[in-house]
């Protein structure tokens, strides 16, 4: 059984949603909650994304260089999606590639290493030759759309008519993690345009959302990107211009542009679908910024150093040549005091804190509390 340690000096932020004062029920183990019937709000979650959301697909497909035998995720414990499903009292959301899994509570289609680039592009153009911690052979986000469509037709809606199938999807929560991070990271030392990656990421996101909405999805949370310029991999460059967060300004500008375009896209989907759907944007960038700007308050000691890595870079504990899990890498004694796990991924402690911000605070727009109340019929979308 997984034990969740309490958050250090955590204070719930007030929500900007006026309806939130009547709702404080999401039950994260070890944290205060009032008794209500929110537990039955969603009984299924369908998740998409990359290594920030993948709970085992990459490991099952043996596509990682540094995941040890039996290790499902490239960090030290739970991911954000684990805290989300736990908050909703959903016991398990198994990875799609699980053998003989019980998918009654949903499916995780996320794939660590997923790119907006197609394998054909990478093999023909060979502009990006860094696979980082992933083995050769790529899975683009199109793969997740194909997996989802196959799951719907072969399992979720098998034997059901279109109306009953959509009704089932309408009662599920759809969680879309980051799209594009692996591409931005891999392209850092190439000549591929970061703006072109952004446009590709928008296209994949739009395609995925259209697929989900067509299948009946009504409640969707879409994560923006964190400030990638603050990650050890981005700060490991010898020369970079710093922004107000003491991070790589160029990469953070691209991240902000990505998030801006993503929010515009989500608003366009909202206008087209009207009150029929609730699409919430999870503001990863600002949540991360608040936490790193108040380290002691949230129980962290360092904003930039990786817990697991190589001491070649003593300040960041990160090296592209010796990643966490490889020979020569070492792990810190207290991961809970670190924000970054391996220079590319976050620690369980950071995901725990982010889950509090997204589920209880005002870092989802509209708030997750608002989404819950719409689902319960207490508000209009």
C-alpha positions as CSV (number, residue, x, y, z in Angstrom):
1,X,0.0,0.0,0.0
2,X,1.3,3.4,-0.9
3,X,1.8,5.8,1.9
4,X,1.3,9.5,1.2
5,X,3.2,11.8,3.6
6,X,1.7,15.0,4.7
7,X,2.5,18.2,2.9
8,X,4.8,20.5,4.8
9,X,3.3,23.8,5.9
10,X,0.6,23.7,3.2
11,X,-2.1,26.3,3.2
12,X,-5.0,25.9,0.7
13,X,-5.2,28.9,-1.6
14,X,-8.5,30.6,-2.0
15,X,-10.3,29.9,-5.2
16,X,-11.3,32.7,-7.6
17,X,-14.5,30.6,-8.3
18,X,-17.3,32.1,-6.1
19,X,-19.0,28.7,-6.0
20,X,-16.1,27.1,-4.3
21,X,-17.0,28.3,-0.7
22,X,-19.5,25.5,-0.5
23,X,-17.2,22.7,-1.6
24,X,-14.1,21.4,0.1
25,X,-14.5,17.7,-0.3
26,X,-11.8,16.2,-2.5
27,X,-10.2,13.6,-0.2
28,X,-6.4,13.4,-0.5
29,X,-5.1,11.0,2.1
30,X,-3.7,12.7,5.1
31,X,-5.4,16.0,4.3
32,X,-8.5,17.8,5.7
33,X,-11.8,17.2,3.9
34,X,-15.4,17.7,4.8
35,X,-17.9,14.9,4.3
36,X,-19.8,15.0,1.1
37,X,-20.8,12.7,-1.8
38,X,-18.1,13.9,-4.2
39,X,-16.6,10.4,-4.1
40,X,-19.2,9.2,-6.6
41,X,-18.7,12.2,-8.9
42,X,-16.5,10.3,-11.4
43,X,-16.0,6.6,-11.5
44,X,-13.6,6.6,-14.5
45,X,-10.6,8.5,-15.6
46,X,-9.1,8.5,-19.1
47,X,-5.6,9.9,-19.1
48,X,-3.3,11.0,-21.9
49,X,0.2,12.6,-22.0
50,X,3.9,11.8,-21.7
51,X,6.2,10.6,-18.9
52,X,4.6,13.1,-16.5
53,X,1.4,11.1,-16.7
54,X,2.5,7.6,-17.8
55,X,2.0,5.0,-15.1
56,X,3.5,2.0,-16.9
57,X,3.0,2.0,-20.7
58,X,6.7,2.7,-21.4
59,X,7.8,0.1,-19.0
60,X,5.5,-2.5,-20.4
61,X,6.7,-1.8,-23.9
62,X,10.4,-1.8,-22.7
63,X,11.1,1.5,-24.3
64,X,13.2,3.1,-21.5
65,X,16.9,2.9,-21.0
66,X,16.9,3.7,-17.3
67,X,13.8,2.3,-15.7
68,X,14.8,-0.6,-13.5
69,X,12.9,-3.9,-13.5
70,X,9.5,-3.4,-11.9
71,X,9.8,0.5,-12.0
72,X,6.8,1.9,-13.8
73,X,7.7,5.7,-13.7
74,X,10.8,7.8,-14.1
75,X,10.5,9.4,-10.7
76,X,10.4,8.3,-7.0
77,X,6.7,7.6,-6.6
78,X,3.3,8.9,-7.5
79,X,2.6,11.2,-10.4
80,X,0.0,14.0,-10.6
81,X,-2.5,11.6,-12.1
82,X,-2.1,9.3,-9.1
83,X,-3.1,12.0,-6.7
84,X,-6.0,13.0,-8.9
85,X,-7.5,9.5,-9.0
86,X,-6.8,9.0,-5.3
87,X,-8.6,12.3,-4.6
88,X,-11.6,11.0,-6.4
89,X,-11.4,7.6,-4.5
90,X,-10.6,5.7,-7.7
91,X,-8.4,2.8,-6.8
92,X,-6.6,2.3,-10.1
93,X,-6.4,3.6,-13.6
94,X,-4.2,1.0,-15.3
95,X,-2.0,1.7,-18.3
96,X,-3.5,0.7,-21.6
97,X,-0.8,-1.9,-22.3
98,X,-1.5,-3.8,-19.1
99,X,-2.3,-7.5,-19.7
100,X,-5.6,-8.7,-18.4
101,X,-6.2,-5.4,-16.6
102,X,-9.5,-4.4,-15.1
103,X,-10.4,-1.2,-17.0
104,X,-13.7,-0.6,-15.1
105,X,-12.2,2.6,-13.5
106,X,-10.6,4.0,-16.6
107,X,-7.5,3.8,-18.7
108,X,-4.1,5.6,-18.8
109,X,-3.0,6.0,-22.4
110,X,-0.1,8.3,-21.6
111,X,3.3,7.2,-23.0
112,X,6.6,8.3,-21.6
113,X,8.7,9.7,-24.5
114,X,5.7,10.5,-26.6
115,X,6.5,13.1,-29.2
116,X,4.6,15.4,-31.6
117,X,7.1,14.3,-34.2
118,X,6.2,11.2,-36.2
119,X,8.7,8.3,-36.4
120,X,8.7,8.9,-40.2
121,X,9.9,12.5,-39.7
122,X,12.6,11.5,-37.3
123,X,13.9,8.7,-39.5
124,X,13.8,10.6,-42.8
125,X,15.1,14.0,-41.6
126,X,17.3,12.9,-38.8
127,X,17.3,16.4,-37.4
128,X,16.9,15.2,-33.8
129,X,19.2,12.4,-32.8
130,X,18.8,12.6,-29.1
131,X,16.5,9.9,-27.6
132,X,17.4,11.0,-24.0
133,X,16.4,8.1,-21.7
134,X,14.2,6.4,-24.3
135,X,15.3,3.6,-26.6
136,X,15.0,3.9,-30.4
137,X,11.5,3.7,-31.8
138,X,9.1,6.5,-31.2
139,X,5.4,6.8,-30.2
140,X,3.8,10.0,-31.3
141,X,0.7,11.3,-29.7
142,X,-1.2,10.0,-32.6
143,X,-0.6,6.5,-31.1
144,X,-2.6,7.5,-28.0
145,X,-5.5,8.6,-30.2
146,X,-5.4,5.2,-32.0
147,X,-5.2,3.3,-28.7
148,X,-8.2,5.3,-27.4
149,X,-10.3,4.7,-30.5
150,X,-9.5,1.0,-30.4
151,X,-10.3,0.8,-26.7
152,X,-13.7,2.5,-27.2
153,X,-14.7,0.2,-30.1
154,X,-13.3,-3.1,-28.7
155,X,-14.0,-2.7,-25.0
156,X,-15.7,0.4,-23.6
157,X,-18.6,0.5,-26.1
158,X,-18.6,-3.1,-27.4
159,X,-22.3,-4.2,-27.7
160,X,-23.6,-0.7,-26.9
161,X,-25.5,1.6,-29.2
162,X,-24.1,5.1,-29.8
163,X,-26.3,6.8,-27.3
164,X,-25.4,4.5,-24.3
165,X,-21.7,4.6,-25.3
166,X,-21.7,8.4,-25.2
167,X,-23.6,8.4,-21.9
168,X,-20.8,6.4,-20.3
169,X,-18.2,8.8,-21.6
170,X,-20.1,11.8,-20.4
171,X,-19.8,10.5,-16.8
172,X,-16.0,10.1,-17.1
173,X,-13.2,12.5,-16.3
174,X,-10.6,13.1,-19.1
175,X,-7.2,14.2,-18.0
176,X,-4.8,15.5,-20.8
177,X,-1.2,15.9,-19.6
178,X,1.5,17.8,-21.2
179,X,2.0,17.5,-25.0
180,X,5.3,18.6,-26.5
181,X,7.8,18.4,-23.6
182,X,9.8,15.5,-25.0
183,X,10.1,17.4,-28.3
184,X,11.3,20.6,-26.7
185,X,13.9,18.8,-24.7
186,X,15.2,16.7,-27.6
187,X,15.3,19.7,-29.9
188,X,17.5,21.8,-27.6
189,X,20.7,20.9,-29.4
190,X,19.3,20.7,-32.9
191,X,18.3,23.2,-35.5
192,X,14.6,22.3,-35.4
193,X,12.5,25.4,-34.7
194,X,10.9,25.5,-31.2
195,X,8.1,27.5,-32.7
196,X,7.4,24.7,-35.2
197,X,7.3,22.2,-32.3
198,X,4.7,24.5,-30.6
199,X,2.5,24.5,-33.8
200,X,2.8,20.7,-34.0
201,X,1.9,20.3,-30.3
202,X,-1.2,22.5,-30.9
203,X,-2.2,20.4,-33.8
204,X,-1.9,17.1,-31.8
205,X,-3.8,18.6,-28.9
206,X,-6.6,19.8,-31.1
207,X,-6.9,16.4,-32.8
208,X,-7.0,14.6,-29.4
209,X,-9.6,17.0,-28.0
210,X,-11.8,16.6,-31.1
211,X,-11.6,12.8,-30.8
212,X,-12.6,12.9,-27.1
213,X,-15.4,15.3,-27.6
214,X,-16.8,13.4,-30.6
215,X,-16.8,10.2,-28.4
216,X,-18.9,12.0,-25.7
217,X,-16.4,13.5,-23.3
218,X,-17.9,16.4,-21.3
219,X,-15.4,17.0,-18.5
220,X,-11.9,17.6,-19.6
221,X,-8.8,19.0,-17.8
222,X,-5.9,20.0,-20.0
223,X,-2.5,20.7,-18.5
224,X,-0.3,23.6,-19.7
225,X,3.4,23.3,-19.7
226,X,5.6,24.1,-16.7
227,X,8.4,26.6,-17.0
228,X,10.8,24.3,-18.8
229,X,13.5,26.9,-18.7
230,X,13.8,26.4,-15.0
231,X,14.5,22.6,-15.2
232,X,18.1,21.4,-14.7
233,X,18.3,20.2,-18.3
234,X,17.6,23.7,-19.5
235,X,19.9,25.4,-17.1
236,X,22.8,23.0,-17.8
237,X,23.7,25.0,-20.9
238,X,26.9,27.0,-20.3
239,X,25.4,30.2,-21.8
240,X,21.9,31.4,-21.5
241,X,20.0,34.6,-20.9
242,X,18.2,34.5,-17.5
243,X,14.6,35.7,-16.9
244,X,13.0,37.0,-13.7
245,X,12.9,33.4,-12.4
246,X,16.7,33.0,-12.9
247,X,15.9,30.5,-15.6
248,X,16.5,30.0,-19.3
249,X,14.6,32.9,-20.8
250,X,14.5,31.6,-24.4
251,X,12.9,28.3,-23.4
252,X,10.5,29.9,-21.0
253,X,9.4,32.3,-23.7
254,X,8.5,29.4,-25.9
255,X,6.7,27.7,-23.0
256,X,4.6,30.8,-22.4
257,X,3.8,31.1,-26.1
258,X,2.8,27.4,-26.0
259,X,0.5,28.0,-23.0
260,X,-1.0,31.1,-24.6
261,X,-1.9,29.3,-27.8
262,X,-3.2,26.3,-25.8
263,X,-5.6,28.5,-23.8
264,X,-6.8,30.2,-27.0
265,X,-7.5,26.8,-28.4
266,X,-9.4,25.6,-25.4
267,X,-11.5,28.8,-25.4
268,X,-12.4,28.1,-29.1
269,X,-13.5,24.6,-28.2
270,X,-15.6,26.0,-25.3
271,X,-17.3,28.5,-27.7
272,X,-18.1,25.8,-30.2
273,X,-19.5,23.3,-27.6
274,X,-21.1,25.9,-25.3
275,X,-22.7,24.6,-22.0
276,X,-22.4,21.0,-23.2
277,X,-18.8,20.6,-22.0
278,X,-16.5,21.9,-19.3
279,X,-12.9,22.2,-20.3
280,X,-10.5,23.3,-17.6
281,X,-6.9,24.6,-18.2
282,X,-4.4,23.5,-15.5
283,X,-1.9,26.4,-15.1
284,X,1.3,24.4,-14.5
285,X,3.5,27.5,-15.2
286,X,2.1,29.7,-12.5
287,X,1.7,26.9,-10.0
288,X,5.3,26.0,-10.4
289,X,6.3,29.6,-10.1
290,X,4.5,30.1,-6.8
291,X,6.0,27.0,-5.3
292,X,9.6,27.7,-6.3
293,X,9.1,31.3,-5.1
294,X,8.1,30.1,-1.7
295,X,10.3,27.0,-1.1
296,X,10.4,27.0,2.7
297,X,6.6,27.4,2.9
298,X,6.1,24.3,0.9
299,X,8.8,22.2,2.4
300,X,11.4,22.4,-0.4
301,X,15.1,23.3,-0.1
302,X,16.3,23.8,-3.7
303,X,14.4,25.1,-6.7
304,X,16.7,23.8,-9.4
305,X,19.0,20.9,-8.3
306,X,18.1,17.3,-9.3
307,X,17.8,14.7,-6.6
308,X,19.0,11.8,-8.8
309,X,21.8,12.5,-11.2
310,X,25.5,13.0,-11.6
311,X,27.7,15.4,-9.7
312,X,29.6,16.5,-12.8
313,X,27.5,19.6,-12.5
314,X,27.6,20.2,-8.7
315,X,25.0,23.0,-8.8
316,X,22.4,21.1,-10.8
317,X,23.4,17.5,-10.3
318,X,22.5,16.8,-13.9
319,X,24.3,15.5,-16.9
320,X,22.9,14.5,-20.3
321,X,25.6,11.8,-20.5
322,X,24.8,10.2,-17.1
323,X,21.1,10.3,-16.4
324,X,19.3,9.0,-13.3
325,X,19.3,5.2,-13.3
326,X,22.5,4.9,-15.3
327,X,25.8,3.8,-14.0
328,X,27.5,6.6,-12.0
329,X,24.3,8.4,-11.0
330,X,23.5,8.9,-7.4
331,X,20.2,9.7,-5.5
332,X,19.8,12.3,-2.7
333,X,18.9,11.3,0.8
334,X,15.6,13.3,1.1
335,X,13.7,13.4,-2.2
336,X,10.8,15.1,-0.5
337,X,12.9,18.3,-0.1
338,X,13.6,18.4,-3.9
339,X,11.4,19.7,-6.7
340,X,13.3,17.9,-9.5
341,X,13.8,14.2,-9.5
342,X,16.2,13.7,-12.4
343,X,16.5,17.0,-14.2
344,X,13.7,16.3,-16.5
345,X,10.9,14.9,-14.2
346,X,9.6,16.1,-10.9
347,X,9.5,14.4,-7.5
348,X,6.5,12.8,-5.9
349,X,6.5,15.7,-3.3
350,X,6.2,18.3,-6.1
351,X,3.4,16.4,-7.9
352,X,1.6,16.1,-4.5
353,X,1.9,19.9,-4.1
354,X,0.7,20.6,-7.6
355,X,-2.3,18.3,-7.1
356,X,-3.4,20.4,-4.2
357,X,-3.1,23.5,-6.3
358,X,-5.0,22.1,-9.2
359,X,-7.7,20.3,-7.2
360,X,-8.2,22.7,-4.3
361,X,-6.7,26.0,-5.4
362,X,-7.2,28.5,-8.2
363,X,-4.8,27.1,-10.7
364,X,-7.4,25.5,-12.9
365,X,-9.5,27.7,-15.1
366,X,-12.3,27.2,-14.6
367,X,-11.5,25.6,-11.2
368,X,-11.7,21.9,-10.6
369,X,-14.2,22.7,-7.9
370,X,-16.4,24.4,-10.6
371,X,-16.0,21.3,-12.8
372,X,-17.2,19.1,-10.0
373,X,-20.2,21.2,-9.2
374,X,-21.2,21.3,-12.9
375,X,-21.0,17.5,-13.0
376,X,-23.2,17.3,-9.9
377,X,-25.8,19.6,-11.5
378,X,-25.2,22.4,-9.1
379,X,-24.0,24.8,-11.8
380,X,-24.1,25.4,-15.5
381,X,-20.8,25.0,-17.5
